[in-house]
Amino acid sequence: MENTEELVKATIEKVRPYLQADGGDVQFVKLEDGVVYVQVHGACLGCASLDMTLKEGVEQIVMDEVPGIKSVELYNEL
């Protein structure tokens, strides 16, 4: 799992500049049972396109590059 987690983190690092260019950001939180949990920051918070960006952008890229990933979800601390 350690190698998978490192690969997920590296893949998210590739995506971050695109979100940062629009004033947002994404951060890896944890990997659990094939599900990647992330937090978003900045302009991503409250953005109407967040679901599309997360599912069709971040999730798609992570699933394409990292075997065994089932989904990417927002991490809720509550």
C-alpha positions in Angstrom: 0.0 0.0 0.0 2.9 2.3 0.7 3.9 2.4 -3.0 0.3 2.9 -4.1 0.0 5.8 -1.7 3.2 7.4 -3.0 2.0 7.0 -6.5 -1.4 8.6 -5.6 0.4 11.5 -4.0 2.7 12.0 -7.0 -0.3 11.9 -9.4 -2.2 14.5 -7.3 0.9 16.7 -7.4 0.7 16.6 -11.2 -2.9 17.9 -11.1 -2.4 20.6 -8.4 -1.0 23.3 -10.7 -4.1 23.3 -12.8 -6.3 23.9 -9.8 -3.9 26.4 -8.4 -4.0 28.4 -11.6 -7.8 28.9 -10.9 -7.1 29.8 -7.3 -7.9 26.4 -5.8 -6.0 23.5 -4.6 -6.3 19.8 -3.7 -4.5 17.9 -1.0 -4.1 14.2 -0.4 -5.5 13.1 3.0 -5.5 9.3 3.1 -5.9 6.1 1.1 -8.3 3.5 2.5 -9.6 0.4 0.7 -8.9 1.8 -2.8 -10.6 5.1 -2.0 -8.5 8.2 -2.1 -9.6 11.0 0.2 -8.7 14.6 -0.6 -9.4 18.0 0.8 -9.9 21.1 -1.4 -8.9 24.6 -0.6 -9.2 28.1 -2.0 -11.5 28.8 -4.9 -12.5 25.1 -5.0 -14.5 25.6 -1.8 -18.1 26.4 -2.8 -17.3 26.1 -6.5 -20.2 24.9 -8.7 -17.8 22.9 -10.8 -16.2 21.0 -7.9 -18.0 17.7 -8.4 -17.1 17.7 -12.1 -13.5 18.7 -11.4 -13.2 16.0 -8.7 -14.8 13.2 -10.6 -13.9 13.9 -14.3 -10.5 15.5 -13.5 -8.7 14.4 -10.4 -10.5 11.0 -10.0 -10.1 10.1 -13.7 -6.4 10.9 -13.7 -5.7 9.1 -10.5 -7.6 6.0 -11.6 -5.8 6.0 -15.0 -2.4 6.2 -13.4 -2.7 4.2 -10.2 -3.9 0.5 -10.3 -6.5 -0.5 -7.8 -8.0 2.9 -7.1 -11.8 2.8 -7.0 -12.7 6.5 -6.5 -11.6 9.9 -5.2 -13.8 11.4 -2.5 -13.8 14.6 -0.5 -12.6 14.0 3.0 -15.1 15.1 5.7 -13.7 15.5 9.1 -17.1 15.5 10.8 
